[in-house]
Amino acid sequence: MTIQRSSAEENQSGKASKSSKQQISQNSKSGRWLWFWVGMSGIAMVSATAGALLAVSLTSTPLQQAQLSPKDEAAFDGDRISGGVLRFSELTRPVNLLVMGMSVLPPDIQNPPPETKNLRYQPQVNSFEGLSDVMLLLKFDPETKKIIMLSIPRDTRTEIEGYGVKKINAANVDGGPALTARTVSNLLGGAGIDRYIRINVLGVAKLIDALGGVSVYVPKNMKYQDDSQHLYINLKAGKQHLNGDQALQLLRFRHDELGDIGRIQRQQMVIRALMDQTLNPGTVAQLPKVLDVVKDHIDTNLTVEELVALMGFGVRTNRSNMQMLMLPGRFSEKGEFDASYWLPNKNGITKLMAQHFGLDSEQEQLATTTNPRSLRIAIQDSTGGDRSNLQPLIRALEKSGYRNVYIAKAWGEPLDVTHVVAQQGDGDSAESIRNTLGFGEVRVESTGNLGSDISIQVGQDWLQQKSILEKSGTK
């Protein structure tokens, strides 16, 4: 059968077709203009940032306050880490950055400021000569597109070249950033250190304020008073937006059963929150303003050009590719030494450095072939229910071959989505467990149960899956 169309319909169709073509043309032009303005905005942002940064030489180190001898400079890899000219904001190779947080009191330095001498308390001093209260090794890797952060407890017992076996935080007192870099490298099986940053505690609050504060969950009520330092900590538990001073209180609190290790876990929480909230193109554009606020409290051998490259890489890095680890080890036992230490686990360090920092090792393959039966899996409830609600979850894990499963202290923060935390950095095993359960998200960080390999921080999504597991015959 032949279908005939009237001339009126044809005219209407022709008009519609013409109108459609006009619309497509307009949309195309509109799209081109949209991308033009997006591009121009990006160029303007980069230009504004570059213009401000060019007020100082991009290849100089205007934020370096330490005077390093040629021998000290040799402790760091001086090779270029960023592109040249128009590619100055592009990271061109993996970079290991040593970060030290300095908390310095007048007795810690040879020549304290005169205004501190007649006070009845010990105020914080803006200096880089004291003990390193915080120590992190950050790896920025453009090849894997990952940022890896390794927290090194300040009480780690290790050899400091020329000074014997001591706590690692003393390396800065004994020989500054260069000796600290050599000590960290030796502890970690020869890992290279490319650059360093030291930031005084007085600059941390200013930095967080300059970034607009941070929203984070305070895991419990924290109250501590030290009149000798005028250190006053008073925080309530719960999700809240903290200003610089409040965030510093959270970062410095260490008066609970886990001491400095608990503080490291809270530091990782704050750092992840800051990355989630502030690593964006707008922050890169504000870098000159931020640096101006904290420049007197920072010492680094990074050039401004290199800082921009590292921040630019951070902006482009997927948050799931930001991994936070802690140096494997254990607390020393009472009476074991004349002081309390974090005792490093050499085998654990070898495995961690092979898996995450690319150091060749015979144990490199072990990192991806962990036997499920040997994994220590801690269940931490955040739903507020009783322990009986967790039994189907435990049975499901045991049915899949995970035999060492136990219930640990509840996770304080209410979670919508379950966190499968690779406490020891074993992201592959955490991913296998997540696939077994069929829900949750993997996090490579050290915020879980200290004695576990994997911690499952159970969220509200478990309550939705519970009935499915029960019906599938796991009860």
C-alpha positions in Angstrom: 0.0 0.0 0.0 1.3 3.4 -0.9 1.1 6.1 1.7 0.5 9.6 0.2 1.2 12.8 2.2 -0.8 16.0 1.6 1.1 19.1 0.5 0.0 20.8 3.8 1.7 18.0 5.7 4.8 18.3 3.5 4.9 22.0 4.1 4.5 21.4 7.9 7.2 18.8 7.8 9.5 21.0 5.8 9.1 23.8 8.3 9.7 21.5 11.1 12.8 20.2 9.5 14.1 23.7 8.8 13.2 24.7 12.3 15.0 21.6 13.7 18.1 22.5 11.6 18.0 26.0 12.9 17.7 24.7 16.5 20.6 22.4 16.0 22.7 25.2 14.5 21.8 27.4 17.4 22.6 24.7 19.9 25.9 24.1 18.2 26.8 27.8 18.3 25.6 27.9 21.9 27.7 24.9 22.8 30.7 26.4 21.1 30.3 29.7 23.0 29.8 27.7 26.3 33.1 25.8 25.8 34.7 29.1 24.7 33.8 30.8 27.9 34.7 27.7 30.0 38.1 27.7 28.3 38.5 31.4 28.8 37.6 31.1 32.4 40.1 28.3 32.9 42.8 30.4 31.1 41.9 33.4 33.2 42.2 31.3 36.4 45.5 29.9 35.4 46.7 33.3 34.2 45.7 34.9 37.5 47.4 32.2 39.5 50.5 32.3 37.3 50.6 36.1 37.4 50.5 36.1 41.1 53.1 33.4 41.4 55.4 35.1 38.9 55.8 37.9 41.5 58.4 35.5 42.8 60.6 33.3 40.7 59.0 30.0 39.9 62.3 28.2 40.0 63.4 29.8 43.3 62.6 28.4 46.8 61.1 31.5 48.5 59.5 29.5 51.3 62.8 27.8 52.3 64.0 29.0 55.7 66.6 26.4 56.5 70.2 26.8 55.3 71.2 23.4 53.8 74.8 22.4 53.2 75.7 20.6 50.0 75.7 17.4 52.0 72.3 18.1 53.4 70.9 19.0 49.9 72.2 15.6 48.7 69.7 13.9 51.0 67.0 15.0 48.5 66.6 14.1 44.8 67.0 17.5 43.1 65.8 16.3 39.6 63.0 18.3 38.1 59.5 17.1 39.0 57.3 19.4 36.8 57.1 20.5 33.2 58.5 23.7 31.8 57.0 26.9 30.5 53.3 26.3 29.7 53.4 22.8 31.4 54.6 24.2 34.7 51.6 22.9 36.5 52.1 19.3 35.3 53.7 16.7 37.4 56.1 14.7 35.2 57.3 11.9 37.5 56.5 10.3 40.9 57.5 12.4 43.9 58.0 11.4 47.5 57.4 14.4 49.8 58.4 14.3 53.5 56.0 16.4 55.6 56.8 17.4 59.2 54.5 19.1 61.7 56.5 21.1 64.2 55.3 21.8 67.8 58.1 23.8 69.4 58.3 25.2 73.0 60.9 27.7 74.3 63.0 25.0 76.0 63.3 23.1 72.7 65.4 25.7 71.0 68.8 27.4 71.8 67.6 31.0 71.5 63.9 31.3 72.4 62.3 34.7 71.8 62.9 37.2 74.7 59.2 37.7 75.2 58.8 34.1 76.2 61.2 34.2 79.1 59.2 35.8 81.9 55.9 34.0 81.2 54.4 31.5 83.6 53.7 29.1 80.8 55.4 27.6 77.8 53.9 29.1 74.6 54.2 27.7 71.1 57.2 29.2 69.3 57.3 29.8 65.5 60.4 27.7 64.9 61.5 24.6 63.0 64.2 23.5 65.4 62.3 21.2 67.7 60.8 17.7 67.7 58.6 16.8 64.7 55.2 16.1 66.2 53.8 14.8 62.9 55.6 12.9 60.2 54.1 11.9 56.8 55.6 10.6 53.6 53.4 11.5 50.6 53.8 9.9 47.2 52.3 11.7 44.2 52.3 9.3 41.3 51.2 10.5 37.8 51.9 6.9 36.5 49.2 5.3 38.7 47.3 8.5 39.2 47.4 8.0 43.0 48.3 9.9 46.1 49.6 7.7 48.9 50.1 9.0 52.4 52.2 7.1 55.0 51.9 8.2 58.6 55.0 7.5 60.7 54.3 7.6 64.5 56.5 10.2 66.2 57.5 7.5 68.8 58.9 5.1 66.2 62.0 3.5 67.6 64.8 3.6 64.9 68.4 4.2 64.3 69.3 7.9 63.7 72.6 8.1 61.9 75.3 9.4 64.3 73.0 9.5 67.3 72.1 5.9 68.0 68.6 4.4 68.5 66.0 7.0 69.4 62.5 8.1 68.7 62.3 9.2 65.1 60.9 12.7 66.0 64.3 13.5 67.4 66.0 13.4 64.0 64.9 16.9 63.2 66.5 18.2 66.5 69.7 16.3 65.7 70.1 17.2 62.1 67.1 19.0 60.6 65.2 18.0 57.5 68.2 16.3 55.8 68.9 13.9 58.7 65.2 13.2 59.1 65.0 12.4 55.4 67.9 10.0 55.6 66.4 8.4 58.8 63.0 7.9 57.1 64.6 6.5 54.0 66.6 4.0 56.0 63.6 3.0 58.0 61.6 2.4 54.8 64.1 0.2 53.0 65.9 2.9 51.0 62.9 4.9 49.7 64.0 8.1 48.0 63.0 11.5 49.4 62.5 14.2 46.8 61.4 17.2 48.8 60.4 18.2 52.3 57.9 20.6 54.0 58.1 21.6 57.6 55.0 23.5 59.0 54.9 24.9 62.5 51.7 24.2 64.5 51.0 28.0 64.6 50.5 27.9 60.9 48.2 24.9 60.8 45.2 26.8 62.2 45.9 29.7 59.9 46.0 27.3 56.9 42.7 25.6 57.8 41.1 29.0 58.3 42.4 30.2 54.9 40.9 27.1 53.3 37.5 27.9 54.9 37.6 25.5 57.8 36.8 21.8 57.6 33.6 19.7 58.2 34.5 16.5 60.0 33.0 14.0 62.5 34.5 14.4 66.0 34.4 10.8 67.3 33.9 11.5 71.0 33.9 14.3 73.5 37.4 15.6 73.9 38.4 17.7 76.9 42.0 18.4 78.0 43.7 21.2 79.9 47.4 21.9 80.2 48.0 25.2 81.9 51.7 24.9 81.5 51.3 25.3 77.7 47.9 27.1 77.6 46.6 24.1 75.7 42.9 23.9 76.1 40.9 21.3 74.2 37.1 21.2 74.4 35.2 19.5 71.6 31.8 17.8 71.6 31.2 14.6 69.6 29.4 14.8 66.3 29.6 16.1 62.8 30.5 19.7 62.7 32.3 22.5 60.8 35.5 23.3 62.6 37.5 26.5 62.3 41.3 26.4 62.4 41.7 26.5 66.2 39.0 23.8 66.7 40.6 21.6 64.0 44.0 22.0 65.7 42.4 20.8 69.0 41.2 17.7 67.2 44.6 17.1 65.6 46.5 17.5 68.9 44.3 15.5 71.2 46.2 12.3 72.3 44.9 11.5 75.8 43.1 8.3 75.3 43.9 4.6 75.2 45.6 4.8 71.7 47.7 7.9 72.4 49.6 9.0 69.4 48.2 6.2 67.2 44.6 7.5 67.9 45.8 10.9 67.0 47.2 9.7 63.7 43.8 8.2 62.9 42.1 11.5 63.5 44.8 13.3 61.5 43.9 11.0 58.5 40.2 11.8 58.9 40.9 15.6 58.9 43.3 15.3 55.9 40.8 13.3 53.9 38.1 15.8 54.7 40.3 18.7 53.7 41.2 17.0 50.4 37.5 16.3 49.7 36.4 19.8 50.5 39.3 22.0 49.2 41.1 20.3 46.4 39.5 22.1 43.4 40.6 24.5 40.7 39.4 27.4 42.9 41.9 26.5 45.6 44.7 26.5 43.1 43.7 30.0 42.1 43.8 31.1 45.8 47.3 29.5 46.3 49.1 32.9 46.4 46.7 34.2 49.1 47.0 31.0 51.1 50.8 31.0 50.9 50.9 34.7 52.0 48.9 33.7 55.1 51.2 30.8 56.2 54.5 31.7 54.6 56.2 32.6 57.9 55.2 29.2 59.3 56.5 27.0 56.4 60.0 25.8 55.5 60.3 23.8 52.3 62.7 23.1 49.5 59.8 23.0 47.0 59.7 25.8 44.5 56.4 27.6 43.9 56.3 26.0 40.5 56.5 22.6 42.1 53.8 23.4 44.7 51.5 24.4 41.8 52.3 21.1 40.1 51.6 19.0 43.2 48.3 20.9 43.9 47.3 20.6 40.2 47.9 16.8 40.4 45.8 16.7 43.6 42.9 18.5 42.0 42.9 15.9 39.1 43.2 12.8 41.4 40.1 10.8 42.0 39.3 10.7 45.7 39.2 6.9 45.6 42.9 7.0 44.6 43.9 8.8 47.7 45.3 6.1 50.1 46.3 6.6 53.7 48.6 4.1 55.4 50.4 3.8 58.8 53.8 2.4 59.5 53.3 -1.3 60.5 54.3 -2.0 64.1 53.1 -2.3 67.6 53.2 -0.5 71.0 56.1 -1.5 73.2 55.1 -3.3 76.4 55.4 -1.9 79.9 59.0 -2.5 81.0 60.2 -3.6 77.6 62.3 -0.4 77.1 63.1 2.7 79.2 60.6 4.7 77.3 57.4 4.0 75.3 57.9 3.3 71.6 56.1 2.3 68.4 58.1 -0.7 67.3 58.3 -1.0 63.5 57.5 -4.4 61.9 60.2 -4.9 59.3 58.3 -7.5 57.3 55.2 -5.4 57.3 57.2 -2.4 56.1 58.9 -4.4 53.3 55.5 -5.6 52.1 53.9 -2.1 52.3 56.8 -0.4 50.5 56.7 -3.0 47.7 53.0 -2.7 47.2 52.6 1.1 47.5 56.0 2.7 46.9 57.4 0.5 44.2 60.4 -0.8 46.1 61.6 -4.1 44.6 61.2 -7.0 47.1 60.9 -10.7 47.3 57.7 -10.1 49.2 56.1 -8.0 46.4 53.9 -10.8 45.2 52.7 -11.6 48.7 50.9 -8.3 48.8 48.3 -9.6 46.3 48.1 -13.2 47.3 46.9 -13.0 50.9 45.1 -16.1 52.1 41.5 -15.2 53.1 41.8 -17.6 56.1 44.7 -15.6 57.6 43.1 -12.2 57.3 42.0 -10.5 60.6 38.7 -8.9 59.9 37.2 -6.6 62.5 33.5 -5.7 62.4 32.8 -2.2 63.8 29.1 -1.3 64.0 27.9 2.3 63.3 24.2 1.6 63.0 23.5 1.7 66.7 21.9 -1.8 66.7 22.8 -4.8 69.0 25.4 -7.4 68.1 22.8 -9.9 66.9 22.3 -7.8 63.8 25.9 -8.5 62.8 25.7 -12.3 63.0 24.4 -12.8 59.4 27.3 -10.6 58.2 29.8 -12.7 60.1 28.3 -16.0 58.8 28.4 -14.7 55.2 32.1 -13.9 55.6 32.8 -17.3 57.2 30.9 -19.1 54.4 33.2 -17.3 51.9 36.4 -18.6 53.6 37.1 -15.8 56.1 37.7 -17.5 59.4 39.3 -14.9 61.6 36.3 -12.5 62.0 35.6 -10.7 65.3 33.5 -7.8 66.6 35.5 -4.8 67.7 34.7 -1.5 69.4 31.8 0.3 67.6 32.6 3.0 65.1 31.3 6.2 66.5 30.3 8.0 63.2 26.9 7.1 61.8 27.5 5.9 58.2 25.1 5.6 55.3 27.5 3.5 53.4 29.7 0.8 54.9 33.4 1.4 54.8 35.6 -1.7 54.1 38.9 -0.3 55.5 42.2 -1.7 54.4 43.9 -1.0 57.7 47.3 -2.4 56.7 47.1 -1.1 53.1 45.9 -4.3 51.5 43.4 -2.8 49.1 43.1 -6.0 47.0 41.8 -8.0 49.9 39.5 -5.2 50.9 38.1 -5.1 47.4 37.6 -8.9 47.5 35.6 -8.6 50.7 33.5 -5.8 49.3 32.7 -8.0 46.3 31.8 -10.9 48.5 29.4 -8.7 50.5 28.0 -6.9 47.5 27.8 -3.5 49.3 30.0 -0.8 50.8 33.0 1.1 49.6 36.7 0.4 49.9 38.9 2.8 51.7 42.7 2.3 52.0 43.4 4.1 55.2 44.3 3.4 58.8 41.2 4.5 60.6 39.9 1.0 61.5 40.6 -1.4 64.3 44.3 -1.4 65.1 44.7 -5.1 65.3 42.9 -5.9 62.0 44.0 -6.3 58.5 40.6 -5.3 57.3 38.0 -3.3 59.3 34.3 -3.4 58.2 32.6 -0.2 59.5 29.0 -1.2 59.1 26.6 1.4 57.8 22.9 1.8 57.1 23.3 -0.1 53.7 23.9 -3.3 55.7 20.4 -3.1 57.2 19.1 -3.1 53.6 21.2 -6.1 52.7 20.6 -8.1 56.0 17.3 -9.6 55.0 18.8 -10.7 51.6 21.6 -12.5 53.3 19.2 -14.2 55.7 16.9 -15.4 52.8 19.9 -16.8 50.9 20.5 -19.4 53.7 23.2 -17.8 55.8 21.2 -18.0 59.0 
